[in-house]
């Protein structure tokens, strides 16, 4: 199954898929409101603002699998993201990224190896997968800041391709 064929739902429950972003660069990030890495929302939003008009979007995927750090309802998550960090990028419904209930999107994404050649389970909140306009995926681990040089250069390379 292609990444573009996997059905997704927005935080408000509307159907969506990566096909809606075909030909663009999409940074898929599992996010959480009560994590030490939550301030990464700031960098994600800056990327959205900087590159959004060039065929790029961040796609936030709330996940409660890491020490229950995303316990809120869809409405609570939306309110937190918009009021605390001014998030304007799309958010998907709360999703499992690991284990038997792993969403099909993450079943595909986690096949991709990171820069050290390691694939498999998402390590923690804020793991990033850059899906290029050609469908190729680049993986960045959670502690890699959204605006780290390797992330920015990968985004820019996808946008100029």
Order of alpha helices (4+ residues) and beta strands (2+ residues): beta-beta-beta-alpha-beta-alpha-beta-alpha-beta-beta-alpha
